[in-house]
Structures are given as structure tokens and as C-alpha cells.
């Protein structure tokens, strides 16, 4: 399990000076930093790591965007490539947020599907939701980390999305590239139309 400092900073849990997890913040959030991926720098990022990032302005207020992003069973309707998303556990955080674990099935090609399990941490006061693999379950990806950040702007919302995923080495590069493209399209292509329809 690994992430680079750039993606790790998006979780708001990274100390940018030490380039490591902010242990005091993790302690305040009752989060065990040993559960977080190892922070690595540029050339140390493992082979097979795929990244995608997007910043998109949508013409709806943040509460509508969050309503959509927190409706996990509806993901197959507006997130391209996701054929199933089923939450299997949910609990509150000490800060009033939520931890939601969900099982995903993604169709990478017409003949290949990947199944993986994510733990999402939604923190409304930080306007963000981060995720990592649920390491208590076996997934078809080696590791993944990412976040959504939604902030109010004059015309609606600015939505930032980033994801880093480490795929198994046995997956051919062509499929890895397809998976990255599916992940990016899944994240951003239908967000605004779905939010406008809400």
C-alpha cells in the first residue's frame, strides 16, 4: 500500500513539512495512521500505479452534489463503468461525519470486471470525502486512495476529484490504461447532468 505526497495531501491528513501522516490530527480523529498507505515520493511510486484528477464546476449547490455522491446504490446510474455499488456498513465519526464501506463492481471491458471494497470517510466540515481500500476484504486492486472535495462558488460548486490506484502486475498495460480512463470518465462525465436532474 502506497500513495504519493500529492495525493496524500488531498486527504487533509498529510503533514506537508515532514511528508508523512499528521499523527496529531489522526489521533484527534481517532484514526490509526498505521492503517494509511505508506507515503512515497515521485520515482518511488510503485509500477502499475494509475492516477486521475479532475476539477469541474457544476451549476448546482454543494448540498445537491453531496446528496448525489453519498447515494452509493445510485452510482451505476451516473458513474460510467460502475455496474454495482452496495454499501455494507455505515457508522458516524466523532466529528459528525460518516464512514461508509461499499462493494464496487467496475466493468473495465466487456469481458473483464473488477470487484473492490472501499471505505469512505465523509467529513462535512471539511467539505470532503476520502477513501481507501477496506483492507479487511480481498479486492481485485492492490490499493487505491482518493477524495472528493466540493466547495461553493458563485455559480454553484467546484468539485475536485482525485484517485490513485495500484493494479496487480499481471494485468496487461492496455487494460490498466482502460481502467484509468474508465475511472476518470466514471468520476466526472455524468456528474453535472446527474446533479442537475436531482
C-alpha positions as CSV (number, residue, x, y, z in Angstrom):
1,X,0.0,0.0,0.0
2,X,1.4,3.4,-1.0
3,X,0.4,6.9,-2.1
4,X,2.5,9.8,-3.1
5,X,2.6,13.1,-1.1
6,X,0.5,14.9,-3.7
7,X,-2.4,12.5,-3.4
8,X,-1.9,12.1,0.3
9,X,-2.2,15.8,0.8
10,X,-5.7,15.6,-0.6
11,X,-6.8,13.6,2.4
12,X,-6.0,16.6,4.6
13,X,-4.2,14.2,6.9
14,X,-0.7,14.8,5.5
15,X,1.9,17.0,7.2
16,X,3.5,18.7,4.2
17,X,6.7,19.6,6.1
18,X,7.5,16.0,7.1
19,X,5.9,14.4,4.1
20,X,4.3,11.9,6.4
21,X,0.8,11.5,8.0
22,X,0.0,14.1,10.7
23,X,-0.1,11.8,13.7
24,X,-1.6,14.5,16.0
25,X,-4.5,15.0,13.5
26,X,-5.0,11.3,13.1
27,X,-5.1,11.0,16.9
28,X,-7.7,13.8,17.2
29,X,-9.8,11.9,14.6
30,X,-9.3,8.6,16.4
31,X,-7.7,7.3,13.2
32,X,-4.8,4.8,13.4
33,X,-2.1,6.2,11.0
34,X,-0.7,2.7,10.5
35,X,-3.8,1.9,8.5
36,X,-2.9,4.6,6.0
37,X,-0.8,3.8,3.0
38,X,3.0,4.5,3.0
39,X,3.9,7.9,1.6
40,X,6.4,7.8,-1.2
41,X,8.0,10.4,-3.5
42,X,7.9,10.6,-7.3
43,X,10.3,7.8,-8.5
44,X,9.4,5.6,-5.6
45,X,5.8,5.3,-6.7
46,X,5.3,1.6,-7.5
47,X,4.8,0.4,-11.1
48,X,1.2,-0.3,-12.0
49,X,0.0,2.9,-10.3
50,X,-2.7,4.8,-12.2
51,X,-3.7,8.3,-11.3
52,X,-6.5,10.6,-12.4
53,X,-7.5,14.1,-11.2
54,X,-10.3,16.4,-12.2
55,X,-11.6,19.8,-11.2
56,X,-15.1,20.6,-12.5
57,X,-17.5,23.5,-11.9
58,X,-21.2,22.4,-11.8
59,X,-24.2,24.6,-11.7
60,X,-25.8,23.3,-8.5
61,X,-25.1,24.0,-4.9
62,X,-22.8,21.7,-2.8
63,X,-25.6,20.1,-0.9
64,X,-27.1,18.7,-4.2
65,X,-23.6,17.4,-5.2
66,X,-23.2,15.7,-1.8
67,X,-26.6,14.2,-2.0
68,X,-25.6,12.6,-5.3
69,X,-22.1,11.5,-4.1
70,X,-23.4,9.9,-0.9
71,X,-26.1,7.9,-2.8
72,X,-23.9,4.9,-3.4
73,X,-26.5,2.5,-4.7
74,X,-27.3,5.1,-7.4
75,X,-23.6,5.1,-8.7
76,X,-24.3,2.7,-11.6
77,X,-26.9,5.2,-12.9
78,X,-24.5,8.1,-13.2
79,X,-20.9,6.8,-12.7
80,X,-19.8,5.3,-16.0
81,X,-18.1,1.8,-15.7
82,X,-19.6,1.1,-12.3
83,X,-22.1,-1.8,-12.7
84,X,-22.8,-2.2,-8.9
85,X,-22.2,-0.3,-5.7
86,X,-23.6,-1.7,-2.5
87,X,-22.9,-0.2,1.0
88,X,-22.3,-2.9,3.6
89,X,-21.5,-0.8,6.7
90,X,-22.0,2.7,8.0
91,X,-21.1,4.5,11.2
92,X,-20.7,8.0,12.5
93,X,-17.3,9.7,13.2
94,X,-16.5,11.7,16.3
95,X,-16.6,14.8,14.2
96,X,-20.2,14.3,12.9
97,X,-19.1,12.7,9.6
98,X,-19.8,9.2,8.3
99,X,-17.7,6.2,7.5
100,X,-19.4,4.2,4.7
101,X,-18.0,0.9,3.3
102,X,-19.2,-0.2,-0.1
103,X,-18.6,-3.1,-2.5
104,X,-18.0,-2.0,-6.1
105,X,-18.0,-3.8,-9.4
106,X,-16.5,-2.0,-12.3
107,X,-16.7,-3.1,-15.9
108,X,-13.2,-2.4,-17.4
109,X,-14.0,-4.0,-20.7
110,X,-16.9,-6.1,-22.0
111,X,-15.2,-9.2,-20.8
112,X,-13.4,-8.0,-17.6
113,X,-14.9,-6.8,-14.4
114,X,-13.1,-5.8,-11.2
115,X,-14.5,-6.1,-7.7
116,X,-13.2,-4.0,-4.9
117,X,-14.2,-2.7,-1.4
118,X,-13.8,0.9,-0.3
119,X,-14.0,2.6,3.0
120,X,-15.2,6.2,2.5
121,X,-14.9,8.9,5.2
122,X,-17.2,11.8,4.6
123,X,-16.4,14.9,6.7
124,X,-18.9,17.7,6.0
125,X,-17.0,20.3,7.9
126,X,-14.0,19.7,5.6
127,X,-16.3,19.6,2.5
128,X,-14.6,16.3,1.6
129,X,-14.9,12.6,1.3
130,X,-11.7,10.4,1.3
131,X,-11.4,6.7,0.5
132,X,-9.1,3.8,0.7
133,X,-9.5,0.1,0.2
134,X,-11.3,-1.7,3.0
135,X,-8.3,-3.8,3.8
136,X,-10.3,-6.4,5.7
137,X,-11.7,-7.7,2.4
138,X,-10.0,-9.0,-0.7
139,X,-10.1,-6.7,-3.7
140,X,-9.1,-7.0,-7.3
141,X,-6.9,-3.9,-7.0
142,X,-3.7,-3.8,-4.8
143,X,-4.5,-0.4,-3.4
144,X,-6.5,2.8,-4.0
145,X,-6.8,6.1,-2.4
146,X,-8.7,9.2,-3.4
147,X,-11.0,12.0,-2.5
148,X,-13.9,14.3,-3.5
149,X,-13.8,17.9,-2.3
150,X,-16.8,20.2,-3.0
151,X,-16.7,23.9,-2.4
152,X,-19.3,26.6,-3.0
153,X,-18.6,29.1,-5.8
154,X,-20.7,31.9,-7.2
155,X,-22.2,29.7,-9.9
156,X,-22.7,26.6,-7.9
157,X,-20.0,24.1,-6.9
158,X,-16.4,23.4,-7.7
159,X,-15.8,19.6,-7.5
160,X,-12.3,18.2,-7.2
161,X,-11.7,14.5,-7.7
162,X,-8.5,12.5,-7.5
163,X,-7.8,8.9,-7.4
164,X,-4.6,6.8,-7.3
165,X,-5.0,3.1,-7.8
166,X,-2.3,0.4,-7.9
167,X,-3.4,-2.5,-10.1
168,X,-1.9,-6.0,-9.9
169,X,1.2,-6.5,-12.1
170,X,-0.4,-9.4,-14.0
171,X,-2.9,-7.1,-15.6
172,X,-1.8,-6.0,-19.1
173,X,-0.9,-2.3,-19.6
174,X,-3.7,-1.9,-22.2
175,X,-6.2,-3.0,-19.5
176,X,-4.6,-0.7,-17.0
177,X,-4.9,2.3,-19.3
178,X,-8.6,1.3,-20.0
179,X,-9.2,1.1,-16.2
180,X,-7.7,4.6,-15.7
181,X,-9.8,6.0,-18.5
182,X,-12.9,4.3,-17.1
183,X,-12.1,5.7,-13.6
184,X,-11.8,9.3,-14.9
185,X,-14.9,9.1,-17.0
186,X,-16.7,7.4,-14.2
187,X,-15.9,10.2,-11.9
188,X,-16.6,13.2,-14.0
189,X,-18.6,12.6,-17.2
190,X,-22.1,12.3,-15.7
191,X,-21.7,14.3,-12.5
192,X,-23.2,17.6,-13.7
193,X,-26.1,16.0,-15.7
194,X,-27.0,13.8,-12.7
195,X,-26.7,16.7,-10.3
196,X,-28.9,18.9,-12.5
197,X,-31.5,16.1,-12.6
198,X,-31.6,15.9,-8.8
